[in-house]
Amino acid sequence: MSTLVGVCGGSGSGKTTLARRLVDELGNGQATSVSFDSYYRDHGHLSVEERAAVNFDHPDSLDVDLLIDHLRSLKRGDKVAVPVYDFATHTRSGDFEVIEPQPFVIIEGILLFSSEIVRDTLDCLIFRDCPEDVRAGRRMRRDIDKRGRTPASVRTQWETTVLPMHAIHVAPFAHHADIVTTSDQDLDDIVRVIAATLRKGHKSLEAS
Protein backbone atom coordinates (compact mmCIF):
# COMPACT_ATOMS: atom_id res chain seq x y z
CA MET A 1 0.00 0.00 0.00
CA SER A 2 1.34 3.43 -0.96
CA THR A 3 1.67 6.38 1.39
CA LEU A 4 0.24 9.46 -0.35
CA VAL A 5 2.17 12.67 0.30
CA GLY A 6 0.74 15.99 -0.88
CA VAL A 7 2.96 19.00 -1.56
CA CYS A 8 1.05 22.27 -1.98
CA GLY A 9 2.01 25.93 -2.30
CA GLY A 10 1.52 28.98 -4.45
CA SER A 11 2.66 29.18 -8.05
CA GLY A 12 6.45 29.41 -8.10
CA SER A 13 6.82 28.40 -4.45
CA GLY A 14 9.19 25.53 -5.24
CA LYS A 15 6.76 22.69 -4.53
CA THR A 16 7.66 20.82 -7.74
CA THR A 17 11.35 21.00 -6.88
CA LEU A 18 10.65 19.81 -3.34
CA ALA A 19 8.55 16.91 -4.64
CA ARG A 20 11.27 15.81 -7.07
CA ARG A 21 13.96 16.06 -4.42
CA LEU A 22 11.85 13.96 -2.05
CA VAL A 23 11.52 11.26 -4.69
CA ASP A 24 15.31 11.25 -5.15
CA GLU A 25 15.98 11.22 -1.41
CA LEU A 26 13.56 8.38 -0.71
CA GLY A 27 15.45 6.34 -3.26
CA ASN A 28 15.02 4.28 -6.40
CA GLY A 29 11.98 2.04 -6.29
CA GLN A 30 10.66 3.78 -3.18
CA ALA A 31 8.86 6.83 -4.53
CA THR A 32 7.22 8.36 -7.57
CA SER A 33 5.54 11.69 -8.25
CA VAL A 34 2.30 12.92 -9.78
CA SER A 35 1.46 16.52 -10.74
CA PHE A 36 -2.04 17.89 -10.16
CA ASP A 37 -1.39 20.03 -13.27
CA SER A 38 -1.82 16.87 -15.36
CA TYR A 39 -5.48 16.83 -14.35
CA TYR A 40 -6.54 20.12 -15.94
CA ARG A 41 -9.77 19.61 -17.85
CA ASP A 42 -9.59 19.32 -21.63
CA HIS A 43 -10.71 22.56 -23.30
CA GLY A 44 -10.40 21.35 -26.87
CA HIS A 45 -14.08 22.07 -27.46
CA LEU A 46 -13.46 25.79 -26.92
CA SER A 47 -12.00 28.30 -29.35
CA VAL A 48 -8.42 29.48 -28.79
CA GLU A 49 -9.72 32.78 -27.41
CA GLU A 50 -12.15 31.02 -25.07
CA ARG A 51 -9.42 28.71 -23.78
CA ALA A 52 -7.19 31.67 -22.95
CA ALA A 53 -10.03 33.18 -20.91
CA VAL A 54 -10.44 30.11 -18.66
CA ASN A 55 -9.47 30.69 -15.03
CA PHE A 56 -6.86 27.97 -14.60
CA ASP A 57 -6.21 29.09 -11.02
CA HIS A 58 -9.69 28.09 -9.85
CA PRO A 59 -10.32 24.56 -8.51
CA ASP A 60 -13.10 24.01 -11.07
CA SER A 61 -10.46 23.93 -13.84
CA LEU A 62 -9.16 20.61 -12.51
CA ASP A 63 -10.62 17.10 -12.70
CA VAL A 64 -10.63 16.25 -9.00
CA ASP A 65 -12.72 13.10 -9.51
CA LEU A 66 -10.09 11.60 -11.81
CA LEU A 67 -7.29 12.52 -9.42
CA ILE A 68 -9.10 10.88 -6.50
CA ASP A 69 -9.72 7.75 -8.56
CA HIS A 70 -6.02 7.57 -9.42
CA LEU A 71 -4.86 8.23 -5.86
CA ARG A 72 -7.07 5.49 -4.50
CA SER A 73 -5.83 3.11 -7.18
CA LEU A 74 -2.19 3.87 -6.37
CA LYS A 75 -2.88 3.41 -2.68
CA ARG A 76 -4.31 -0.05 -3.43
CA GLY A 77 -1.21 -0.89 -5.43
CA ASP A 78 -2.63 -0.45 -8.92
CA LYS A 79 -0.93 1.48 -11.72
CA VAL A 80 -2.68 4.45 -13.34
CA ALA A 81 -2.59 6.25 -16.70
CA VAL A 82 -2.16 9.99 -16.05
CA PRO A 83 -3.18 12.28 -18.94
CA VAL A 84 -0.47 14.43 -20.51
CA TYR A 85 -1.61 18.06 -20.65
CA ASP A 86 -0.50 20.51 -23.35
CA PHE A 87 -0.17 23.91 -21.67
CA ALA A 88 0.43 25.71 -24.93
CA THR A 89 -2.99 24.72 -26.30
CA HIS A 90 -4.84 24.17 -23.00
CA THR A 91 -5.86 20.67 -24.07
CA ARG A 92 -5.05 17.09 -23.17
CA SER A 93 -2.61 15.76 -25.72
CA GLY A 94 -4.18 12.32 -25.95
CA ASP A 95 -1.04 10.71 -24.53
CA PHE A 96 -0.77 9.18 -21.08
CA GLU A 97 2.00 8.57 -18.56
CA VAL A 98 1.75 5.27 -16.74
CA ILE A 99 2.54 5.67 -13.03
CA GLU A 100 3.46 2.53 -11.13
CA PRO A 101 2.64 2.38 -7.39
CA GLN A 102 5.58 2.82 -5.03
CA PRO A 103 5.78 2.84 -1.23
CA PHE A 104 5.57 6.66 -1.42
CA VAL A 105 3.60 8.64 -4.00
CA ILE A 106 4.32 12.38 -3.96
CA ILE A 107 1.51 14.53 -5.38
CA GLU A 108 2.15 18.23 -5.95
CA GLY A 109 -0.11 21.05 -7.00
CA ILE A 110 -1.14 24.64 -6.34
CA LEU A 111 -4.77 23.84 -5.54
CA LEU A 112 -4.19 20.44 -3.96
CA PHE A 113 -5.40 21.35 -0.48
CA SER A 114 -8.45 23.34 -1.59
CA SER A 115 -10.41 20.09 -1.98
CA GLU A 116 -11.51 18.46 1.25
CA ILE A 117 -11.77 15.02 -0.34
CA VAL A 118 -8.20 15.31 -1.65
CA ARG A 119 -6.93 16.37 1.78
CA ASP A 120 -8.72 13.44 3.39
CA THR A 121 -7.25 11.00 0.85
CA LEU A 122 -3.67 12.13 1.46
CA ASP A 123 -1.65 10.64 4.32
CA CYS A 124 0.72 13.58 4.77
CA LEU A 125 0.27 17.23 3.78
CA ILE A 126 3.26 19.53 3.16
CA PHE A 127 2.84 23.24 2.43
CA ARG A 128 5.57 25.27 0.73
CA ASP A 129 5.57 28.95 1.77
CA CYS A 130 7.39 31.51 -0.39
CA PRO A 131 7.30 35.33 -0.76
CA GLU A 132 5.12 36.74 -3.53
CA ASP A 133 7.92 38.51 -5.40
CA VAL A 134 10.02 35.35 -5.58
CA ARG A 135 7.08 33.32 -6.83
CA ALA A 136 6.22 35.92 -9.48
CA GLY A 137 9.75 35.86 -10.90
CA ARG A 138 9.82 32.09 -11.08
CA ARG A 139 6.39 31.99 -12.74
CA MET A 140 7.50 34.49 -15.36
CA ARG A 141 10.59 32.47 -16.29
CA ARG A 142 8.74 29.16 -16.37
CA ASP A 143 5.80 30.30 -18.48
CA ILE A 144 8.02 32.02 -21.04
CA ASP A 145 10.62 29.26 -21.30
CA LYS A 146 8.43 26.15 -21.01
CA ARG A 147 4.87 27.15 -21.87
CA GLY A 148 5.35 29.52 -24.78
CA ARG A 149 3.73 32.54 -23.10
CA THR A 150 4.58 36.20 -23.59
CA PRO A 151 5.71 38.39 -20.65
CA ALA A 152 2.58 40.51 -21.02
CA SER A 153 0.24 37.52 -20.86
CA VAL A 154 2.06 36.13 -17.82
CA ARG A 155 1.78 39.45 -15.97
CA THR A 156 -1.90 39.78 -16.84
CA GLN A 157 -2.70 36.29 -15.63
CA TRP A 158 -0.68 36.81 -12.45
CA GLU A 159 -2.57 39.98 -11.56
CA THR A 160 -6.07 38.96 -12.63
CA THR A 161 -6.29 35.32 -11.53
CA VAL A 162 -3.15 33.93 -9.87
CA LEU A 163 -2.97 36.36 -6.95
CA PRO A 164 -6.73 36.58 -6.26
CA MET A 165 -7.14 32.79 -6.44
CA HIS A 166 -4.07 32.26 -4.25
CA ALA A 167 -5.70 34.40 -1.57
CA ILE A 168 -8.91 32.35 -1.73
CA HIS A 169 -7.95 28.81 -2.68
CA VAL A 170 -4.30 28.32 -1.64
CA ALA A 171 -3.06 30.38 1.32
CA PRO A 172 -6.09 29.75 3.60
CA PHE A 173 -5.48 26.00 3.49
CA ALA A 174 -1.88 26.07 4.74
CA HIS A 175 -3.13 25.38 8.26
CA HIS A 176 -4.16 21.87 7.19
CA ALA A 177 -0.53 20.94 6.54
CA ASP A 178 1.34 18.51 8.74
CA ILE A 179 4.58 20.23 7.71
CA VAL A 180 5.15 23.83 6.56
CA THR A 181 8.45 24.66 4.85
CA THR A 182 9.72 28.09 3.83
CA SER A 183 11.89 29.17 0.92
CA ASP A 184 14.58 30.53 3.25
CA GLN A 185 15.24 27.10 4.74
CA ASP A 186 18.03 24.93 3.37
CA LEU A 187 16.37 22.60 0.86
CA ASP A 188 18.79 19.74 1.48
CA ASP A 189 17.99 19.83 5.20
CA ILE A 190 14.25 20.02 4.56
CA VAL A 191 14.30 17.05 2.21
CA ARG A 192 16.38 14.90 4.57
CA VAL A 193 14.13 15.62 7.55
CA ILE A 194 10.89 15.01 5.66
CA ALA A 195 12.18 11.82 4.04
CA ALA A 196 13.33 10.49 7.41
CA THR A 197 9.95 11.29 8.94
CA LEU A 198 8.10 9.58 6.11
CA ARG A 199 10.22 6.47 6.48
CA LYS A 200 9.34 6.27 10.16
CA GLY A 201 5.69 6.35 9.25
CA HIS A 202 2.94 8.91 9.36
CA LYS A 203 2.31 8.17 13.04
CA SER A 204 5.37 10.24 13.92
CA LEU A 205 3.80 13.24 12.20
CA GLU A 206 0.61 12.92 14.22
CA ALA A 207 2.59 12.70 17.43
CA SER A 208 4.77 15.74 16.72
N, C-alpha and C positions, 0 to 999 in steps of 0.2 A: 504494500500500500504506500502511495506517495504522500509526502508531506507537502502541502501547498503553501508557498510563501509569496505574499503579495508585496510589491514594492511600488509605492505611490508617491507622487510629488508633482509640483507644477511643471509646465513645459520648460525644458532647459535646466531642470534641477539636478540632473545627473543620475536619475533613477535607472536609466538604461545601462549606463556604465557600471553602477553599483550591482545591478542584476547580473551582468556579464562577469564581473569580477567574482561574485559569489559562486557562480557556476564553476569558474576556474579553481577557486579556492577549495570548494567541496570535492573536486577531483573528478577525473575521468570515470564515466559510468555511474556517477553518484548524483548528478544534477543536470537539468536541462532548463531552457527558458522559453517562455511564451510572451508575446507582446499583445496587449489589449488593442493596439493600433491595427492589428490584423483583422479585427472584428468590426471595423467600420462597415456600415451598410453599403450595398452596391447602389450607386446612383446612375447607372447606365441608362435608365429610362428617362433621365432628365437631359435637357440641353446643356451645353457647356456653360452657358451663362447661369443657368439655374443651379448647376452643381457648385459653381464658385460662390453662390449665395448661401449655401447650406452652412449652418452653424455646427462645425465639427468639434466645437468645444463644449457642446451640450450632451448630456448622457443619452438622449434620444438618438444621437447619430451612430450609436454603437449597438451591435446585436448581443445584448446581455444573455438572452436565452441560449444562443449557440455557445457562448463562452462557458456558461454554467454547465451545459451538457458535456462540453469537452473537459472541464475541470473534474467533474464527477467521474468521467470515464478514466481519466489519468489516475485519479485517486484509487479506482478499482484495479488499476493495472492494465488498462486497455490503451492502445495507441489511438491517436486522433489525427485527422487531416485538417490542418489549419489553413484557411484561405489566404492567398497572397494578394495584398491590396496594392493597387497602383495609385500612388499619391499625386502623380502628375495629372491623371485623368479622373480621379475620385471614383474609381470603379474597381471591382474585384477582377483580377486578371484572368481568372479561370483556372489558374494553377493552384496547387496545394502543397504545403510542407507537412510531411508526416512527422509527428512528434511521438517518440517512444517514451513510455513511463519510466521514470527514474526514482530513486528514493526521495529526491527533492525536486520539485518543480517550481521554478521561480517565475512568477507572473508580474509583469510591470506595465503600468499605464497611468496616465494623468487622472482619469476619472474612475479608477479602480475602486476606491473606497466610497464613492457616492451611491453605490447600490448596496442596500442592506443584505440582499441575498448573496451577493459576491462576498461581502465581508464575512458573513456567516459560514460560507463555504471554505474560506481560507483558514489555515491553521496558525499562521503567523503574519502579522501586518507590520510593515516597515514604512515609515514616512520619511521622505527626503526633503529637508527644508533648505531653501536657498534664496538669497536676496533677489529682488525683482530685476535690478539692472544686470546682474550676472545672467539670469535666465533669459532676458531679452536679447542679449548679445549672442548667446549660444543658439537661440531659436533663429535669429537672423542668419547666422552662418550655415546652420543645418538646412534650412528651407531653400536657401540660394544654391548651395553646393549639391544637395542630394535630392531636392524635390522640384527643382526647376522653377522656383518662384522668383519674382522681382523684388528688390528691396522695398519698393512702394507697397506692393501687395502684402508683404510680410508685416510692415508697420501698421497698415490698415487693419489687418486681421488681429494683430496684437492688441490694438487699442479698442476695437469694436467688439471682439468676442473673447479673446484669450484672457485678458485681465478681468472683465466682468464675470465670466464663467468661473475663473479661478476663485474669485471671492465668494461665489455661491456654491460651487460644486466640488472644490478641491480643498482649500484651506480649512473650512469648518469641520472637515472629517479627520483632521490630523490627530484629534484626541482619541480616536479609535485605535491608533497604532500601539502595538506592543513595544516598538522601538522607534525612536525619532533620531535621525542623524542630521547633521548640519554640514554645509559645504566647507566650513572652516576646520573641520576635523580631518585628521590624516586618514585618507581613504584606505591605505593598507591596514591600519589599525582597526578601522571600522569593520572591514571585511573579515579579518581574522577573528575578531570578537563575535560577530554575528554567526560566522560559520561554526565556531566552537560551540556556541549556544544551541544552534540547530542540531548539531551532532548529539548533544546531550539529551535532546528531546524538548518538545514544546512545554513540558511540565515545568522546566526551569524558568521559562518566560513568565508563566503564571505565578510562580512563587517569588519572582523578583519585585 
